[in-house]
């Protein structure tokens, strides 16, 4: 895979699904303008995209809407700031979802060349937003973390947008450095500096989970772009050592690690969230206790509609429900990498890295969230992509999937003999 991506510097023939015959050439010339114009219609665009990717994403979004309502109805009804409205989070999540879908529809119309052109600018905007959120009086503090910018009607979480910007920027950076990927100084150190700056800002919030996801995106794209395996392995070891140091020097992170290792040793303290998450999965068994019948969401399990939504799914829909969610994410990630491989065959390096970068993002974040919920990983504060409550996350996820669908659509256009 990596050799194929790195080899994109060599021109190759673009495959045609329907190579024209000589006797049909004149006829096709007369109809080409009309055909390409028809392909621009929304109806035709929907027919020209990956349906497995589209339906898996839509099912996750709709399933998330249902489960956010189920997980949040109790705390919404009891909360004063929600005006005791049971559907408070449902309404807000629906609004966020509509905004995300509209933003995705707009993003789908932009060619990948435009995203590549503005990738460095978007990355700089993301860095500025991460810096602004740390300014006292501007960034909003919630549970000891300053991660949000209040916009009046909602709160913007820059770290969620930064994940998307990191994909676009890392792919563009890899293309610009493709000829020096063997050189640690030229290929890696500039990206290391950019990621170190982002990491410092995120750890100041603190948002260690977002930092892990963004580093995974950048490293994954560099590796796919041709970074030597030995160099990549050394960098991974270095990152693991850095993560270990950050955990050791932070009492807060140490408590989370030890609480994750044995939640029952302090079930009413540092192991409280995980112990109740495990209880929820245990109650769900194979088929669950039924939609809306969760007990753990009734003020026992904190953040049931955000970080621990999967635990509520496990309790209400059982192992079958959790397995369905995992399968949908697996389809989504597999299609992202399949689209990326198709780009490689079409000599489209930037779209290939963007598609695979989105796959890395969705795969890593969903894996970490699921691992936290079942006790395989320490609590990171990461939501379940496409499903958990959160406007910034839904917006970034919808735009990312729209870009992925656009990559697939452009591939199909080229394979049909059309132009972008």
C-alpha atoms as a printed R data frame, in Angstrom:
    type eleno elety resid chain resno       x       y       z
1   ATOM     1    CA   UNK     A     1   0.000   0.000   0.000
2   ATOM     2    CA   UNK     A     2   2.664   2.499   1.064
3   ATOM     3    CA   UNK     A     3   4.828   1.626  -1.915
4   ATOM     4    CA   UNK     A     4   1.878   2.237  -4.206
5   ATOM     5    CA   UNK     A     5   1.143   5.602  -2.639
6   ATOM     6    CA   UNK     A     6   4.792   6.648  -2.764
7   ATOM     7    CA   UNK     A     7   4.966   5.537  -6.378
8   ATOM     8    CA   UNK     A     8   2.331   8.013  -7.468
9   ATOM     9    CA   UNK     A     9   5.101  10.294  -8.635
10  ATOM    10    CA   UNK     A    10   5.343   8.086 -11.730
11  ATOM    11    CA   UNK     A    11   2.639   8.790 -14.365
12  ATOM    12    CA   UNK     A    12   0.371   5.869 -15.110
13  ATOM    13    CA   UNK     A    13  -2.598   5.168 -17.312
14  ATOM    14    CA   UNK     A    14  -5.982   6.069 -15.815
15  ATOM    15    CA   UNK     A    15  -8.293   3.050 -16.090
16  ATOM    16    CA   UNK     A    16 -11.603   3.425 -17.906
17  ATOM    17    CA   UNK     A    17 -14.709   1.548 -16.916
18  ATOM    18    CA   UNK     A    18 -16.123   2.012 -20.428
19  ATOM    19    CA   UNK     A    19 -13.338   2.616 -22.951
20  ATOM    20    CA   UNK     A    20 -14.819   4.293 -26.054
21  ATOM    21    CA   UNK     A    21 -14.884   2.476 -29.360
22  ATOM    22    CA   UNK     A    22 -13.595   4.324 -32.427
23  ATOM    23    CA   UNK     A    23 -16.920   4.086 -34.260
24  ATOM    24    CA   UNK     A    24 -18.755   5.698 -31.344
25  ATOM    25    CA   UNK     A    25 -16.287   8.542 -30.817
26  ATOM    26    CA   UNK     A    26 -18.120  11.174 -32.883
27  ATOM    27    CA   UNK     A    27 -21.470  10.289 -31.355
28  ATOM    28    CA   UNK     A    28 -20.088  10.522 -27.839
29  ATOM    29    CA   UNK     A    29 -18.506  13.905 -28.569
30  ATOM    30    CA   UNK     A    30 -21.922  15.339 -29.316
31  ATOM    31    CA   UNK     A    31 -23.465  13.896 -26.142
32  ATOM    32    CA   UNK     A    32 -20.574  14.491 -23.725
33  ATOM    33    CA   UNK     A    33 -21.582  17.997 -22.671
34  ATOM    34    CA   UNK     A    34 -25.144  16.900 -21.930
35  ATOM    35    CA   UNK     A    35 -23.946  13.830 -19.981
36  ATOM    36    CA   UNK     A    36 -21.511  15.772 -17.797
37  ATOM    37    CA   UNK     A    37 -24.153  18.417 -17.148
38  ATOM    38    CA   UNK     A    38 -26.589  15.744 -15.990
39  ATOM    39    CA   UNK     A    39 -23.977  14.331 -13.638
40  ATOM    40    CA   UNK     A    40 -23.973  17.659 -11.806
41  ATOM    41    CA   UNK     A    41 -27.593  17.257 -10.690
42  ATOM    42    CA   UNK     A    42 -28.093  16.283  -7.035
43  ATOM    43    CA   UNK     A    43 -30.052  13.193  -8.018
44  ATOM    44    CA   UNK     A    44 -27.304  11.960 -10.309
45  ATOM    45    CA   UNK     A    45 -24.650  12.795  -7.731
46  ATOM    46    CA   UNK     A    46 -26.395  10.557  -5.194
47  ATOM    47    CA   UNK     A    47 -26.429   7.739  -7.736
48  ATOM    48    CA   UNK     A    48 -22.701   8.211  -8.352
49  ATOM    49    CA   UNK     A    49 -21.429   7.731  -4.789
50  ATOM    50    CA   UNK     A    50 -20.578   4.784  -2.566
51  ATOM    51    CA   UNK     A    51 -23.902   3.575  -1.163
52  ATOM    52    CA   UNK     A    52 -22.322   1.346   1.492
53  ATOM    53    CA   UNK     A    53 -20.447   4.342   2.880
54  ATOM    54    CA   UNK     A    54 -23.493   6.598   2.677
55  ATOM    55    CA   UNK     A    55 -25.881   4.181   4.381
56  ATOM    56    CA   UNK     A    56 -23.469   3.181   7.121
57  ATOM    57    CA   UNK     A    57 -22.928   6.859   7.961
58  ATOM    58    CA   UNK     A    58 -26.661   7.657   7.865
59  ATOM    59    CA   UNK     A    59 -27.508   4.687  10.079
60  ATOM    60    CA   UNK     A    60 -24.902   5.783  12.628
61  ATOM    61    CA   UNK     A    61 -26.231   9.355  12.582
62  ATOM    62    CA   UNK     A    62 -29.870   8.288  12.959
63  ATOM    63    CA   UNK     A    63 -29.005   5.658  15.552
64  ATOM    64    CA   UNK     A    64 -27.086   8.281  17.473
65  ATOM    65    CA   UNK     A    65 -30.088  10.608  17.417
66  ATOM    66    CA   UNK     A    66 -32.314   7.924  18.934
67  ATOM    67    CA   UNK     A    67 -29.781   6.869  21.555
68  ATOM    68    CA   UNK     A    68 -28.895  10.439  22.570
69  ATOM    69    CA   UNK     A    69 -32.578  11.029  23.289
70  ATOM    70    CA   UNK     A    70 -32.843   7.796  25.255
71  ATOM    71    CA   UNK     A    71 -29.648   8.452  27.239
72  ATOM    72    CA   UNK     A    72 -30.422  12.098  28.026
73  ATOM    73    CA   UNK     A    73 -34.145  12.144  28.753
74  ATOM    74    CA   UNK     A    74 -33.725  11.727  32.523
75  ATOM    75    CA   UNK     A    75 -31.072  14.395  33.054
76  ATOM    76    CA   UNK     A    76 -32.909  16.769  30.704
77  ATOM    77    CA   UNK     A    77 -36.158  16.380  32.624
78  ATOM    78    CA   UNK     A    78 -34.411  16.962  35.961
79  ATOM    79    CA   UNK     A    79 -32.152  19.846  34.902
80  ATOM    80    CA   UNK     A    80 -33.024  23.446  35.638
81  ATOM    81    CA   UNK     A    81 -30.971  24.838  32.756
82  ATOM    82    CA   UNK     A    82 -32.956  22.608  30.383
83  ATOM    83    CA   UNK     A    83 -36.221  24.027  31.754
84  ATOM    84    CA   UNK     A    84 -37.152  20.431  32.674
85  ATOM    85    CA   UNK     A    85 -37.828  19.575  29.023
86  ATOM    86    CA   UNK     A    86 -37.314  15.830  28.352
87  ATOM    87    CA   UNK     A    87 -36.530  16.508  24.694
88  ATOM    88    CA   UNK     A    88 -33.958  19.249  25.317
89  ATOM    89    CA   UNK     A    89 -30.949  17.265  24.096
90  ATOM    90    CA   UNK     A    90 -32.956  15.643  21.316
91  ATOM    91    CA   UNK     A    91 -33.928  19.047  19.918
92  ATOM    92    CA   UNK     A    92 -30.397  20.411  20.138
93  ATOM    93    CA   UNK     A    93 -28.872  17.270  18.642
94  ATOM    94    CA   UNK     A    94 -31.418  17.411  15.796
95  ATOM    95    CA   UNK     A    95 -30.454  21.026  15.106
96  ATOM    96    CA   UNK     A    96 -26.759  20.141  15.142
97  ATOM    97    CA   UNK     A    97 -27.443  17.232  12.810
98  ATOM    98    CA   UNK     A    98 -29.327  19.453  10.354
99  ATOM    99    CA   UNK     A    99 -26.509  22.017  10.414
100 ATOM   100    CA   UNK     A   100 -23.980  19.240   9.865
101 ATOM   101    CA   UNK     A   101 -25.897  17.792   6.916
102 ATOM   102    CA   UNK     A   102 -26.257  21.227   5.289
103 ATOM   103    CA   UNK     A   103 -22.542  21.907   5.822
104 ATOM   104    CA   UNK     A   104 -21.797  18.477   4.378
105 ATOM   105    CA   UNK     A   105 -23.920  19.186   1.307
106 ATOM   106    CA   UNK     A   106 -21.972  22.403   0.734
107 ATOM   107    CA   UNK     A   107 -18.621  20.679   1.335
108 ATOM   108    CA   UNK     A   108 -19.533  17.972  -1.181
109 ATOM   109    CA   UNK     A   109 -19.715  20.597  -3.940
110 ATOM   110    CA   UNK     A   110 -16.100  21.681  -3.412
111 ATOM   111    CA   UNK     A   111 -13.458  19.832  -5.457
112 ATOM   112    CA   UNK     A   112 -10.503  18.284  -3.656
113 ATOM   113    CA   UNK     A   113  -8.222  20.801  -5.348
114 ATOM   114    CA   UNK     A   114  -9.925  23.556  -3.343
115 ATOM   115    CA   UNK     A   115  -9.459  21.681  -0.062
116 ATOM   116    CA   UNK     A   116  -5.792  21.139  -0.910
117 ATOM   117    CA   UNK     A   117  -5.300  24.804  -1.767
118 ATOM   118    CA   UNK     A   118  -6.702  26.036   1.536
119 ATOM   119    CA   UNK     A   119  -5.450  23.208   3.784
120 ATOM   120    CA   UNK     A   120  -2.543  25.229   5.300
121 ATOM   121    CA   UNK     A   121  -4.872  28.176   5.949
122 ATOM   122    CA   UNK     A   122  -7.468  25.954   7.624
123 ATOM   123    CA   UNK     A   123  -4.752  24.424   9.793
124 ATOM   124    CA   UNK     A   124  -3.615  27.887  10.895
125 ATOM   125    CA   UNK     A   125  -7.220  28.853  11.659
126 ATOM   126    CA   UNK     A   126  -7.486  25.738  13.821
127 ATOM   127    CA   UNK     A   127  -4.313  26.655  15.728
128 ATOM   128    CA   UNK     A   128  -5.607  30.188  16.325
129 ATOM   129    CA   UNK     A   129  -8.922  28.842  17.648
130 ATOM   130    CA   UNK     A   130  -7.078  26.466  19.983
131 ATOM   131    CA   UNK     A   131  -5.103  29.434  21.303
132 ATOM   132    CA   UNK     A   132  -8.164  31.671  21.710
133 ATOM   133    CA   UNK     A   133 -10.018  29.054  23.748
134 ATOM   134    CA   UNK     A   134  -7.264  29.229  26.393
135 ATOM   135    CA   UNK     A   135  -7.695  32.974  26.965
136 ATOM   136    CA   UNK     A   136  -9.403  33.590  30.340
137 ATOM   137    CA   UNK     A   137 -12.796  35.170  29.896
138 ATOM   138    CA   UNK     A   138 -13.165  33.860  26.341
139 ATOM   139    CA   UNK     A   139 -12.858  30.088  26.611
140 ATOM   140    CA   UNK     A   140 -15.551  28.350  28.634
141 ATOM   141    CA   UNK     A   141 -14.637  26.125  31.599
142 ATOM   142    CA   UNK     A   142 -16.613  22.899  32.080
143 ATOM   143    CA   UNK     A   143 -15.580  20.390  34.773
144 ATOM   144    CA   UNK     A   144 -12.103  21.892  35.001
145 ATOM   145    CA   UNK     A   145 -11.435  21.829  31.238
146 ATOM   146    CA   UNK     A   146 -11.412  24.872  28.968
147 ATOM   147    CA   UNK     A   147 -12.285  23.456  25.548
148 ATOM   148    CA   UNK     A   148 -15.203  25.527  24.270
149 ATOM   149    CA   UNK     A   149 -15.808  28.929  22.707
150 ATOM   150    CA   UNK     A   150 -19.278  30.279  23.604
151 ATOM   151    CA   UNK     A   151 -21.182  31.494  20.546
152 ATOM   152    CA   UNK     A   152 -24.416  32.382  22.314
153 ATOM   153    CA   UNK     A   153 -26.673  29.727  20.808
154 ATOM   154    CA   UNK     A   154 -24.039  26.970  21.125
155 ATOM   155    CA   UNK     A   155 -20.444  26.231  22.127
156 ATOM   156    CA   UNK     A   156 -17.742  25.629  19.530
157 ATOM   157    CA   UNK     A   157 -15.093  23.021  20.363
158 ATOM   158    CA   UNK     A   158 -12.032  23.851  18.208
159 ATOM   159    CA   UNK     A   159 -10.348  20.493  18.870
160 ATOM   160    CA   UNK     A   160 -13.108  18.728  16.906
161 ATOM   161    CA   UNK     A   161 -12.552  20.958  13.880
162 ATOM   162    CA   UNK     A   162  -8.796  20.515  14.269
163 ATOM   163    CA   UNK     A   163  -9.144  16.792  13.575
164 ATOM   164    CA   UNK     A   164 -10.557  17.588  10.132
165 ATOM   165    CA   UNK     A   165  -7.976  20.304   9.505
166 ATOM   166    CA   UNK     A   166  -5.201  17.889  10.526
167 ATOM   167    CA   UNK     A   167  -6.334  15.395   7.869
168 ATOM   168    CA   UNK     A   168  -6.368  18.038   5.126
169 ATOM   169    CA   UNK     A   169  -3.060  19.597   6.176
170 ATOM   170    CA   UNK     A   170  -1.146  16.354   6.756
171 ATOM   171    CA   UNK     A   171  -2.180  15.084   3.309
172 ATOM   172    CA   UNK     A   172  -1.085  18.342   1.657
173 ATOM   173    CA   UNK     A   173   2.182  18.357   3.627
174 ATOM   174    CA   UNK     A   174   2.959  14.779   2.571
175 ATOM   175    CA   UNK     A   175   2.482  15.669  -1.092
176 ATOM   176    CA   UNK     A   176   4.820  18.628  -0.807
177 ATOM   177    CA   UNK     A   177   7.454  16.459   0.907
178 ATOM   178    CA   UNK     A   178   6.919  13.298  -1.136
179 ATOM   179    CA   UNK     A   179  10.406  13.441  -2.690
180 ATOM   180    CA   UNK     A   180  12.186  13.683   0.682
181 ATOM   181    CA   UNK     A   181  10.187  11.164   2.710
182 ATOM   182    CA   UNK     A   182  13.390   9.215   3.354
183 ATOM   183    CA   UNK     A   183  14.913  12.201   5.172
184 ATOM   184    CA   UNK     A   184  13.961  12.567   8.842
185 ATOM   185    CA   UNK     A   185  14.996  16.215   9.022
186 ATOM   186    CA   UNK     A   186  13.133  17.374   5.932
187 ATOM   187    CA   UNK     A   187  10.139  15.043   6.041
188 ATOM   188    CA   UNK     A   188   9.292  14.721   9.709
189 ATOM   189    CA   UNK     A   189  10.713  17.595  11.763
190 ATOM   190    CA   UNK     A   190   8.515  20.360  10.235
191 ATOM   191    CA   UNK     A   191   5.398  18.249  10.833
192 ATOM   192    CA   UNK     A   192   6.668  17.409  14.313
193 ATOM   193    CA   UNK     A   193   6.905  21.130  15.064
194 ATOM   194    CA   UNK     A   194   3.353  21.754  13.872
195 ATOM   195    CA   UNK     A   195   1.962  18.809  15.839
196 ATOM   196    CA   UNK     A   196   3.960  19.797  18.928
197 ATOM   197    CA   UNK     A   197   2.341  23.239  18.839
198 ATOM   198    CA   UNK     A   198  -1.108  21.679  18.528
199 ATOM   199    CA   UNK     A   199  -0.260  19.227  21.308
200 ATOM   200    CA   UNK     A   200   0.837  21.972  23.704
201 ATOM   201    CA   UNK     A   201  -2.402  23.880  23.126
202 ATOM   202    CA   UNK     A   202  -4.546  20.760  23.551
203 ATOM   203    CA   UNK     A   203  -2.782  19.642  26.716
204 ATOM   204    CA   UNK     A   204  -3.307  23.116  28.178
205 ATOM   205    CA   UNK     A   205  -7.094  22.683  27.887
206 ATOM   206    CA   UNK     A   206  -6.554  19.739  28.745
207 ATOM   207    CA   UNK     A   207  -7.751  17.439  25.936
208 ATOM   208    CA   UNK     A   208  -5.399  14.465  25.858
209 ATOM   209    CA   UNK     A   209  -7.845  12.348  23.844
210 ATOM   210    CA   UNK     A   210  -8.031  14.813  20.943
211 ATOM   211    CA   UNK     A   211  -4.229  15.041  20.988
212 ATOM   212    CA   UNK     A   212  -3.923  11.260  20.616
213 ATOM   213    CA   UNK     A   213  -6.371  11.228  17.685
214 ATOM   214    CA   UNK     A   214  -4.671  14.118  15.863
215 ATOM   215    CA   UNK     A   215  -1.203  12.599  16.331
216 ATOM   216    CA   UNK     A   216  -2.549   9.270  15.012
217 ATOM   217    CA   UNK     A   217  -3.945  11.026  11.935
218 ATOM   218    CA   UNK     A   218  -0.694  12.857  11.163
219 ATOM   219    CA   UNK     A   219   1.542   9.832  11.759
220 ATOM   220    CA   UNK     A   220  -0.745   7.536   9.780
221 ATOM   221    CA   UNK     A   221  -0.793   9.834   6.757
222 ATOM   222    CA   UNK     A   222   2.995  10.286   6.846
223 ATOM   223    CA   UNK     A   223   3.429   6.502   7.011
224 ATOM   224    CA   UNK     A   224   1.069   5.935   4.076
225 ATOM   225    CA   UNK     A   225   2.862   8.683   2.175
226 ATOM   226    CA   UNK     A   226   6.162   6.815   2.232
227 ATOM   227    CA   UNK     A   227   7.825   7.461   5.601
228 ATOM   228    CA   UNK     A   228  10.322   4.628   6.181
229 ATOM   229    CA   UNK     A   229   9.075   1.838   8.429
230 ATOM   230    CA   UNK     A   230  12.195   1.964  10.638
231 ATOM   231    CA   UNK     A   231  11.843   5.722  11.055
232 ATOM   232    CA   UNK     A   232   8.139   5.316  11.772
233 ATOM   233    CA   UNK     A   233   8.833   2.658  14.426
234 ATOM   234    CA   UNK     A   234  11.360   4.926  16.167
235 ATOM   235    CA   UNK     A   235   8.841   7.762  16.181
236 ATOM   236    CA   UNK     A   236   6.171   5.516  17.678
237 ATOM   237    CA   UNK     A   237   8.551   4.480  20.455
238 ATOM   238    CA   UNK     A   238   9.354   8.131  21.083
239 ATOM   239    CA   UNK     A   239   5.666   9.024  21.269
240 ATOM   240    CA   UNK     A   240   4.971   6.180  23.697
241 ATOM   241    CA   UNK     A   241   7.772   7.401  25.946
242 ATOM   242    CA   UNK     A   242   6.398  10.955  25.746
243 ATOM   243    CA   UNK     A   243   2.887   9.733  26.628
244 ATOM   244    CA   UNK     A   244   4.284   7.784  29.589
245 ATOM   245    CA   UNK     A   245   6.087  10.883  30.868
246 ATOM   246    CA   UNK     A   246   2.933  13.000  30.520
247 ATOM   247    CA   UNK     A   247   0.998  10.424  32.534
248 ATOM   248    CA   UNK     A   248   3.649  10.172  35.252
249 ATOM   249    CA   UNK     A   249   3.978  13.933  35.798
250 ATOM   250    CA   UNK     A   250   0.199  14.519  35.917
251 ATOM   251    CA   UNK     A   251  -1.664  13.343  39.061
252 ATOM   252    CA   UNK     A   252  -4.964  13.699  37.179
253 ATOM   253    CA   UNK     A   253  -3.846  11.331  34.412
254 ATOM   254    CA   UNK     A   254  -2.284   8.929  36.920
255 ATOM   255    CA   UNK     A   255  -5.602   8.658  38.745
256 ATOM   256    CA   UNK     A   256  -7.365   7.868  35.485
257 ATOM   257    CA   UNK     A   257  -4.842   5.169  34.602
258 ATOM   258    CA   UNK     A   258  -5.014   3.470  38.014
259 ATOM   259    CA   UNK     A   259  -8.795   3.787  38.068
260 ATOM   260    CA   UNK     A   260  -8.981   2.071  34.690
261 ATOM   261    CA   UNK     A   261  -6.723  -0.795  35.798
262 ATOM   262    CA   UNK     A   262  -8.986  -1.740  38.722
263 ATOM   263    CA   UNK     A   263 -12.236   0.273  38.780
264 ATOM   264    CA   UNK     A   264 -13.727  -1.858  41.563
265 ATOM   265    CA   UNK     A   265 -10.938  -0.914  43.986
266 ATOM   266    CA   UNK     A   266 -12.453   2.572  44.190
267 ATOM   267    CA   UNK     A   267 -15.891   2.145  42.643
268 ATOM   268    CA   UNK     A   268 -17.239   5.311  44.283
269 ATOM   269    CA   UNK     A   269 -14.177   7.405  43.406
270 ATOM   270    CA   UNK     A   270 -11.840   7.288  40.433
271 ATOM   271    CA   UNK     A   271 -13.402   4.074  39.111
272 ATOM   272    CA   UNK     A   272 -16.989   5.346  39.304
273 ATOM   273    CA   UNK     A   273 -17.601   5.960  35.587
274 ATOM   274    CA   UNK     A   274 -16.045   2.724  34.390
275 ATOM   275    CA   UNK     A   275 -17.704   0.571  37.044
276 ATOM   276    CA   UNK     A   276 -21.162   1.839  36.088
277 ATOM   277    CA   UNK     A   277 -20.332   1.465  32.395
278 ATOM   278    CA   UNK     A   278 -19.452  -2.192  32.988
279 ATOM   279    CA   UNK     A   279 -22.643  -2.665  35.006
280 ATOM   280    CA   UNK     A   280 -24.608  -1.285  32.041
281 ATOM   281    CA   UNK     A   281 -23.011  -3.766  29.642
282 ATOM   282    CA   UNK     A   282 -23.642  -6.587  32.099
283 ATOM   283    CA   UNK     A   283 -27.328  -5.726  32.435
284 ATOM   284    CA   UNK     A   284 -27.759  -5.646  28.663
285 ATOM   285    CA   UNK     A   285 -26.612  -9.235  28.092
286 ATOM   286    CA   UNK     A   286 -27.378 -10.462  24.559
287 ATOM   287    CA   UNK     A   287 -30.430  -8.478  23.417
288 ATOM   288    CA   UNK     A   288 -30.633  -5.691  25.995
289 ATOM   289    CA   UNK     A   289 -33.297  -4.570  28.441
290 ATOM   290    CA   UNK     A   290 -35.176  -2.673  25.734
291 ATOM   291    CA   UNK     A   291 -34.964   0.767  24.157
292 ATOM   292    CA   UNK     A   292 -35.468   3.443  26.813
293 ATOM   293    CA   UNK     A   293 -35.323   0.977  29.731
294 ATOM   294    CA   UNK     A   294 -31.752   1.674  30.884
295 ATOM   295    CA   UNK     A   295 -31.252   2.117  34.625
296 ATOM   296    CA   UNK     A   296 -27.636   3.315  34.533
297 ATOM   297    CA   UNK     A   297 -28.572   6.455  32.592
298 ATOM   298    CA   UNK     A   298 -30.748   7.516  35.550
299 ATOM   299    CA   UNK     A   299 -28.014   9.633  37.202
300 ATOM   300    CA   UNK     A   300 -25.690   6.654  37.803
301 ATOM   301    CA   UNK     A   301 -23.548   6.799  34.657
302 ATOM   302    CA   UNK     A   302 -21.994  10.261  34.069
303 ATOM   303    CA   UNK     A   303 -21.859  11.585  30.493
304 ATOM   304    CA   UNK     A   304 -24.260   8.888  29.321
305 ATOM   305    CA   UNK     A   305 -25.255  10.875  26.215
306 ATOM   306    CA   UNK     A   306 -21.670  11.801  25.233
307 ATOM   307    CA   UNK     A   307 -18.569   9.790  26.198
308 ATOM   308    CA   UNK     A   308 -20.441   6.720  27.484
309 ATOM   309    CA   UNK     A   309 -23.228   6.469  24.928
310 ATOM   310    CA   UNK     A   310 -22.030   2.993  23.922
311 ATOM   311    CA   UNK     A   311 -22.663   1.742  27.467
312 ATOM   312    CA   UNK     A   312 -26.306   2.822  27.191
313 ATOM   313    CA   UNK     A   313 -26.505   1.105  23.799
314 ATOM   314    CA   UNK     A   314 -25.085  -2.035  25.400
315 ATOM   315    CA   UNK     A   315 -27.611  -1.925  28.230
316 ATOM   316    CA   UNK     A   316 -30.683  -1.198  26.108
317 ATOM   317    CA   UNK     A   317 -29.828  -3.099  22.906
318 ATOM   318    CA   UNK     A   318 -27.417  -5.676  24.292
319 ATOM   319    CA   UNK     A   319 -24.433  -7.319  22.664
320 ATOM   320    CA   UNK     A   320 -26.308  -7.423  19.350
321 ATOM   321    CA   UNK     A   321 -26.750  -3.653  19.376
322 ATOM   322    CA   UNK     A   322 -23.094  -3.026  20.209
323 ATOM   323    CA   UNK     A   323 -21.989  -5.480  17.523
324 ATOM   324    CA   UNK     A   324 -24.179  -3.651  14.991
325 ATOM   325    CA   UNK     A   325 -22.519  -0.333  15.847
326 ATOM   326    CA   UNK     A   326 -19.062  -1.904  15.525
327 ATOM   327    CA   UNK     A   327 -20.017  -3.415  12.151
328 ATOM   328    CA   UNK     A   328 -21.226  -0.050  10.826
329 ATOM   329    CA   UNK     A   329 -17.980   1.641  11.846
330 ATOM   330    CA   UNK     A   330 -16.014  -1.221  10.278
331 ATOM   331    CA   UNK     A   331 -17.872  -0.727   6.981
332 ATOM   332    CA   UNK     A   332 -17.248   3.021   7.102
333 ATOM   333    CA   UNK     A   333 -13.508   2.651   7.729
334 ATOM   334    CA   UNK     A   334 -13.158  -0.126   5.143
335 ATOM   335    CA   UNK     A   335 -14.879   1.989   2.481
336 ATOM   336    CA   UNK     A   336 -12.650   4.967   3.312
337 ATOM   337    CA   UNK     A   337  -9.523   2.895   2.685
338 ATOM   338    CA   UNK     A   338 -11.069   1.289  -0.413
339 ATOM   339    CA   UNK     A   339 -11.754   4.741  -1.859
340 ATOM   340    CA   UNK     A   340  -8.190   5.730  -1.006
341 ATOM   341    CA   UNK     A   341  -6.806   2.677  -2.821
342 ATOM   342    CA   UNK     A   342  -8.948   3.547  -5.832
343 ATOM   343    CA   UNK     A   343  -7.378   7.012  -5.822
344 ATOM   344    CA   UNK     A   344  -3.947   5.368  -5.920
345 ATOM   345    CA   UNK     A   345  -4.950   3.496  -9.076
346 ATOM   346    CA   UNK     A   346  -6.088   6.798 -10.581
347 ATOM   347    CA   UNK     A   347  -2.847   8.619  -9.686
348 ATOM   348    CA   UNK     A   348  -4.633  10.943  -7.237
349 ATOM   349    CA   UNK     A   349  -2.305  11.246  -4.253
350 ATOM   350    CA   UNK     A   350  -3.928  14.033  -2.243
351 ATOM   351    CA   UNK     A   351  -7.472  12.582  -2.362
352 ATOM   352    CA   UNK     A   352  -6.016   9.154  -1.506
353 ATOM   353    CA   UNK     A   353  -4.339  10.443   1.642
354 ATOM   354    CA   UNK     A   354  -7.400  12.483   2.630
355 ATOM   355    CA   UNK     A   355  -9.683   9.447   2.275
356 ATOM   356    CA   UNK     A   356  -7.355   7.214   4.283
357 ATOM   357    CA   UNK     A   357  -6.802   9.973   6.834
358 ATOM   358    CA   UNK     A   358 -10.543  10.208   7.428
359 ATOM   359    CA   UNK     A   359 -10.616   6.433   7.805
360 ATOM   360    CA   UNK     A   360  -7.816   6.622  10.388
361 ATOM   361    CA   UNK     A   361  -9.667   9.379  12.257
362 ATOM   362    CA   UNK     A   362 -12.976   7.527  12.448
363 ATOM   363    CA   UNK     A   363 -11.316   4.206  13.210
364 ATOM   364    CA   UNK     A   364  -8.982   5.455  15.952
365 ATOM   365    CA   UNK     A   365 -11.549   7.640  17.706
366 ATOM   366    CA   UNK     A   366 -14.306   5.017  17.652
367 ATOM   367    CA   UNK     A   367 -11.837   2.354  18.859
368 ATOM   368    CA   UNK     A   368 -10.670   4.538  21.760
369 ATOM   369    CA   UNK     A   369 -14.228   5.416  22.773
370 ATOM   370    CA   UNK     A   370 -15.325   1.783  22.671
371 ATOM   371    CA   UNK     A   371 -12.189   0.701  24.524
372 ATOM   372    CA   UNK     A   372 -12.886   3.240  27.271
373 ATOM   373    CA   UNK     A   373 -16.496   2.104  27.596
374 ATOM   374    CA   UNK     A   374 -15.598  -1.570  28.041
375 ATOM   375    CA   UNK     A   375 -12.540  -0.957  30.231
376 ATOM   376    CA   UNK     A   376  -9.792  -1.739  27.727
377 ATOM   377    CA   UNK     A   377  -8.452   1.834  27.777
378 ATOM   378    CA   UNK     A   378  -8.346   4.622  30.369
379 ATOM   379    CA   UNK     A   379 -10.942   7.385  30.166
380 ATOM   380    CA   UNK     A   380  -9.976   9.908  27.485
381 ATOM   381    CA   UNK     A   381 -12.992  12.208  27.159
382 ATOM   382    CA   UNK     A   382 -13.576  11.241  23.520
383 ATOM   383    CA   UNK     A   383 -17.053  10.952  22.057
384 ATOM   384    CA   UNK     A   384 -18.302   8.235  19.710
385 ATOM   385    CA   UNK     A   385 -18.084   9.723  16.181
386 ATOM   386    CA   UNK     A   386 -21.378  10.402  14.392
387 ATOM   387    CA   UNK     A   387 -23.412   9.243  17.394
388 ATOM   388    CA   UNK     A   388 -22.600  11.088  20.625
389 ATOM   389    CA   UNK     A   389 -24.152  14.431  21.547
390 ATOM   390    CA   UNK     A   390 -22.035  17.425  20.518
391 ATOM   391    CA   UNK     A   391 -22.502  20.039  17.825
392 ATOM   392    CA   UNK     A   392 -18.839  20.563  16.914
393 ATOM   393    CA   UNK     A   393 -18.212  16.836  16.606
394 ATOM   394    CA   UNK     A   394 -21.284  16.252  14.437
395 ATOM   395    CA   UNK     A   395 -20.363  19.209  12.209
396 ATOM   396    CA   UNK     A   396 -16.772  18.022  11.719
397 ATOM   397    CA   UNK     A   397 -17.863  14.411  11.128
398 ATOM   398    CA   UNK     A   398 -20.492  15.361   8.530
399 ATOM   399    CA   UNK     A   399 -18.087  17.593   6.600
400 ATOM   400    CA   UNK     A   400 -15.403  14.887   6.693
401 ATOM   401    CA   UNK     A   401 -17.797  12.277   5.314
402 ATOM   402    CA   UNK     A   402 -18.964  14.703   2.634
403 ATOM   403    CA   UNK     A   403 -15.346  15.177   1.545
404 ATOM   404    CA   UNK     A   404 -14.910  11.398   1.500
405 ATOM   405    CA   UNK     A   405 -18.015  11.024  -0.667
406 ATOM   406    CA   UNK     A   406 -16.677  13.757  -2.939
407 ATOM   407    CA   UNK     A   407 -13.423  11.822  -3.371
408 ATOM   408    CA   UNK     A   408 -15.423   8.755  -4.387
409 ATOM   409    CA   UNK     A   409 -17.599  10.797  -6.756
410 ATOM   410    CA   UNK     A   410 -14.546  12.298  -8.464
411 ATOM   411    CA   UNK     A   411 -13.048   8.824  -8.849
412 ATOM   412    CA   UNK     A   412 -16.195   7.580 -10.557
413 ATOM   413    CA   UNK     A   413 -16.238  10.611 -12.857
414 ATOM   414    CA   UNK     A   414 -12.688   9.920 -14.005
415 ATOM   415    CA   UNK     A   415 -13.376   6.221 -14.483
416 ATOM   416    CA   UNK     A   416 -16.359   7.080 -16.686
417 ATOM   417    CA   UNK     A   417 -14.137   9.221 -18.871
418 ATOM   418    CA   UNK     A   418 -15.479  12.531 -17.572
419 ATOM   419    CA   UNK     A   419 -13.676  15.616 -16.324
420 ATOM   420    CA   UNK     A   420 -13.647  17.216 -12.886
